[in-house]
Amino acid sequence: MLKRSIVVSPWKWPASLWYGILAVVLLARFPLNFVFFPPFLMDFDVYYTIAQRISQGSAAGLYDPTTSDLMMFKYAPCWALFWLPLAWVSKQAAAVIWAFLTCVWMLLAMVGAARLCTRMSLKTPPWLGVAVTLLLVRSISAEFLTGQVNLLWSALIIGALVAQTIHRPGWSAFGFACAISLKLPALLFPIYWIFKKRWDLLLRTSICFGLINGIAAFLLLPHEPLALFRNWLHVLWSSGQSRAFEIGNQTLLSLMGRFFSEDAYHLNILNLPQPALWGLAATVSFFLFSSVLIGPKTEPTEEESSRRSVYDASLLIVLMVLCSPTAWISSYSALILPVTVAIASSWSSPQKLIRVPAWGITMALLLALSAMTHSSFWRFLGILYFRRESYVFLVLMILPWFSLTVFALVWCQRRSCS
């Protein structure tokens, strides 16, 4: 009977089975494949080099260039200790372990995102995780093949939000502190708390951030721990400026640069100087962030407030990626929560996809933009190169358009539920 039901009704398989299938595919595609075919994981090489550097007592050079002048450790000191065990095994073994952990972080993020949707009284189909994976598959593949930390970043923030919903403020603050330590754009959350007067969470997170990084800096460089913080901020500032307009950088700023300043692809409609581009990007970022702060006219109930907080968190995650100084293909794998919320909201109110034009249009656009991130889409159209560049979706800035579409869809869904 069970076998028959599985064959006849695959869409009714339990969520655990769908997650199991997803886990098997991920494990076979990445960690197990890496066992037989040693990979070149560009960003992971930085972490492995840093682990070796610390194990050899060279923590003073934590933020010095590693595999090249551009490849440097860009995270707070606490994460250097997290990378340290990588130095205890061979490079290939470390890459396999890293890929396995990335699978774990991704699955935890998806389960946590689905749980948040359930807490919002949204319907979560059992195949939700697979649908999210398919929409983000280009970025998720890049995450695994470069050895990046965006899925870990996403899992930390989602875990912190889950801790909030189950009234574990200490764990929530710890999760947010770790996420901010990993990538500073997560500071959007504390800025949001200031406007919402969430002083308790702001204080706890600040204390956690100071403690975990202060202790880590002292353990790494006891005679001059503050030097690590200075070097960390210097690396972030210099790398953000120098790589702002590279083709692989898919941020709001680089989107403005592509269409409002002249470059090799000549897609621009204006030719603004660089300071004007920074100002334009800052203005749009401020407008998007302000739209998150717009609240209902009436006092929401506790359930409505909880639902709204998840919508707001989803919007902030989109802005974290989009408004960062640098955001590569893999960075968009951090959009697990907003994409999950967008699908769950649409699944819970399918009639609105027809009755509310904004819902239907943005959902259709979301699917189309996801397809456009694949080279097979452009091959089907017969477009192999654009001005000598084979990554056509990078030239056309498909990923920033995708994230703006996610933002618009989630914002419309939040508005209709307010």
N, C-alpha and C positions, 0 to 999 in steps of 0.2 A: 504493500500500500504506500509506504514512504517513497519507494523507488518510483512508483507510478506518478505520485504527486510531484516529485522533483522533475520528472521528464515533462509532464503536462503543464505545470504551472511554475515556470522558473521565476516569474516576477513575484511569486509568493514565498520564495525561499526566505528563511529567517535571516535577519541581518548578520548574525554570527557566521553563517555560511558564506555570504557575500564578502565579508571582511576576511574570512579564511581564504577564499579564492584570490582576493586581492593580495593578501600576504604571500601566498605561494608564488604568484606571478612576479611580485617585487623581489622576493628572495632568489628566484631562479634567474631573473634578468640582471640583477646587480651583484649581491655578495657572492652567490655561488658561481656566477660567471667570472667574477674577479679572482676566484680561486685558481681557475685554469688559464685565464688571460689577464696578466697583471695590467692594471689600468694606469693611465696618466690622469690623476685628479689634481688639476692645477691649484685649486684653493687648499685642498687637503695637504698638498706638499708643504704649504706654509705652516700648517698646524704641526706636521711631523717634524719639520725643521725647528720650530719653536720648542717642541717637546725635547728634542735632542739638545738644544741650546741650554735649556733649563737644567736638564739632567747632568750636563757637564759644568754646571756652576757659572753659566754666562748670562744670568738674568738681567744684568745691566744692559745687555744688547737686545732686550726683548722686542723693542720697536724698530730695530735696524732692518734694512732690506734683507730678504731671505733668498729665494730662488732667482729674483731679479730686482732691479731698482724699484719696480712698481708693485711687487708682491711683498707686502708687509703685514705684520700682525696688527689688526685694527680693533681689538676688543679690550675691554677693561681687564685689569690684572687678575681678577678671580678666574677668568676663563683660561688663563695660562696654566693654572694648576689643574684644570679639568683636562687639558690636552696632555699633561705630563705622562700618564700611563702609556701613551702611544710609543714613547721612546723605549719601552721595555720589550717590544716585539719587532720583528722585521717590518720593513716598509709595506710589503705586500700583505702581510698578516694584519697590519694596522689598517690598511685600506679596506680589507674585507670586514673587519670589525666595525669600522666607521660606516660602511654601507649598510651593515646589519642594524646598527643603531639608528641610522637615518630612516630605515623601514619602520622601526619601533616608534620613532617620533612622529612619523607621518600617520601611522595608524592611531596613535594616541590622540593626535590633533583631530582626526576625523571622528573618532568616537566621542571626544569631548565636545566637538562642534554639534554633533547630532544630539548630545545630551542637553546642550544649551537650548537647542531648538525645541526639544520636548518640554523643557521648563517654560518655554514661551507659549506652550499649548499649540505648537505647530506640528503638523503631521510630518513624520520622517519615514519615507518609504525605505524598505530594507536595503535597496540598491543605491541609497543616497551617496555612500562613500565612493562607489564605482563611478557614479555620474560626475561627482566633483573631480575625481582623478582624470576622467576623460576630458573635461573642460580645461583642466590645468596640466594636461599630460606633457605638453612641450616644455613648460617650466619645470615640472617635476623631474623629467628626464635630465634636463640641464643641471638640476640640483644634485642628482646622483653622480652625473658624469664629470662634475667639477669638484665634488666633495664639499659643497657649501653648507651653511648652517641655517638657512631660512626656514626649513621645516622644524628645526629645533626652536627657532625664534617663535614660530607660530604655535608650537605645542606649549611653550612657556606661557604665552599670553592667554591661550585658551584655557590652560590649566589654572591660571590665576583667576579667570572669570568664573570657572566652575567652582573654585574655592569660595568665591564671593557668594554664589548662589546657595551653597550649603553652609554659609555662615562660618567660614574659617578665615577670618581676616588676616591672621598671621601668615598662613600659607599663601594667601592671595598677594600680600605685600611682598613676600619672598619671591614669588613667581614674576611679578612685575619688576622687581629689582634686578633679577637675573636677566630678564628680557632687555631692560635698559642697558645693562652692562654689556650685553651681547651686541646690540645695535642701538645707537643713540636716538634714532627716529621714534623709538617707543616712548620718548619723552612727551609725545603728544598726549598720552594718557594723563600724566600729572598736570599738564597745562589744562586739559579738559576738567580735571578734578578741581582745579582752582576756580574755574568759572562756575562749577556746580557746587562749590563749597564743601567738597568731600575732604575736609581737613584731616580726619582720622586716617583714611587710606593714604593720603599724601605724606603724613608724618611717619607712618609705619614703613612705607616704601622707602622714604629717604633714609631712615635709620638702617633698614636692611641693606640698602645700597652702600652706605658708608661703612657698615661693619664688614660685609663680605669682601669688599674691595680693599678696605684698610688692612684687614688681617692678611689678605693675599699679598698685598704690596709689601707688608712687613716681612712675611715669610720669604718672599722672592728676593728682596733687597733691603735687609734690615738696617743698613747704615744710611740709606737715602730713599725711603719708600715714596716720598712725594715726587721724586724725579720720574717715576713710572707714569704718574698721572699727567705730568707736563708733556712727556714724550707721546703718550696716548692721544692727547688732544691735538698736539702738533701734527701727528700722522693723519688724523681725521681731517683736519683743516686743509693740509697740503694736498692730500689725495683727492679730496672732494673738488677742489679747484682745478687741478691739473687734468682730471678725467671727465669733466662735466659734459663735454660735447663729443666724446667718442661715439662711434656708431653703435657700439654695444650698449651704451648707457641709455636706458629707456625711462627717463624720469620726466616729470612735468616740465622742468627747465629745458631738457634736451628736446622735448616736443616743441616748445616755443622756439628753440633755436632752429629746428628743422624748417618751420613754416614762416618764421619771422626774421631770419637772417640768411644771408647767402652762403651756401656751402657747395660741395661737389655735386650734389644731387639736384640743385636748382628747383626745389619744390616751394620755395619761399614766395609769399605774396607781398612781403615787406622786407626791408633790409635794415633792421634796428641794430644799434651798437650793443655791445655785450652788457653794459650797465642797465640799459633799458630792458633787456631780456630778463635780467635778474629781478628788476622791479616788476615786470609783467607777471613773471612766475610767482613772485611773492604775493602780488595782489590776488591772483587766481587762487593761490593756496589759502590766503586769508578768507576769501569768499567761501570756499568749500568748507573750511573749518567752522566758519560762522554758521553755515547752514546746518551743521551737526548740533549746534547749541540751541537752535530754534526749538522751543518747547511748546507743549499744548497750552491752550488758553485756560483750560480748567485744571484743577488739581487732579492728577492721575491717581487711580487706586494702586494698591501695592502690587497687584498682578500686572497692571499696565506699566507701572514704573519698572518692574523687573524685565518685562518684554522690551521696553524702550531702551534699557541699558544695554541689552545685547545688540539691538539694531545700531545704537550709537557706537558700540565697540567695533562692530563690523565696518562701519564707515571710517572710523579712526584707523583701522588696520589698512584699509585701502589708501588712505592719505599717508600712512607711515611709509608705504612702498613708493607711491607715486611722487611724493614731495621730498624724498631723500635726495641728497646730493648725487649719489650713485645708486642705480638699480639696474641689475643685469637681467638676463633672461630668467635665471634661477630665482631671482628675488621675488618674482610673481608667484612662486609656489607658496608663499606666505599667505595667499588670499584664501586659504581653506575655509575660514569662518565666514567671510562675506559671501562666498559662492555657495556654501552650504545653506546659509540663511536665505539667500535669493531663491534657491531651488525649493527649499522647504516651504517658504511663504507662497510660492507659486503653486506648489502641490496642494497646499492647504486651501487655497482659494483659486482653483483653476478657472472659474467663471470670470474672474477679474482680468485674465489675460485677453479676454474678448471685450468685456464691458469697459475696462479702463485702458484706453489706447496706449498710455505711457508704459504700462506693464507689458503688454503684448509686443510693442515695438522694441523695447529695450531687451526683452528676453530673446527675441529673434536676432537682434543685433549681437547679443552676447554669444549665441551659438555660431553666428557667421564669423565673428572676430576670432573665436577660438579655432575655427577651421583654418583661418588665414595664417595662423602661427606655424602651420606645417608646410614644408617645402612641396609636398605632394599636391597641395591645393594650387600652388603657382605653376607647377608642372602641368597640371590638368588644363590650366588656362594658356599654356604655352609660353609662360613668362619664366625664363630661367635666370635672367640677369636684369638688373635695373642700374644703368650707368656703371656697368662693370662690377656691380655688387650682387653676389648670389643670394645673400640673406635679404630678400625683398621685404619681408615683414619687419625687419629692423629699420630699413630705409623709410618705410611708410609709418613707422611708429605704432604698429598694431597693438603692442602690449600696453602702452599708456592709454590708447583708445579703449582697449578692453577693460582696464581698471576704471576708467571714467564711466563706462557703461554699467559696470557692477555697482559703482557708487550711486549712479542715477536710479538704478532699479531698486536697490535697498532703501534709498531715501524715499522713493515713491511708496514702497511697501510700508515703511515706518509711518509715513504720513497717513496712509489709509487705515492704519491700525491705531492711530492716536485717538 
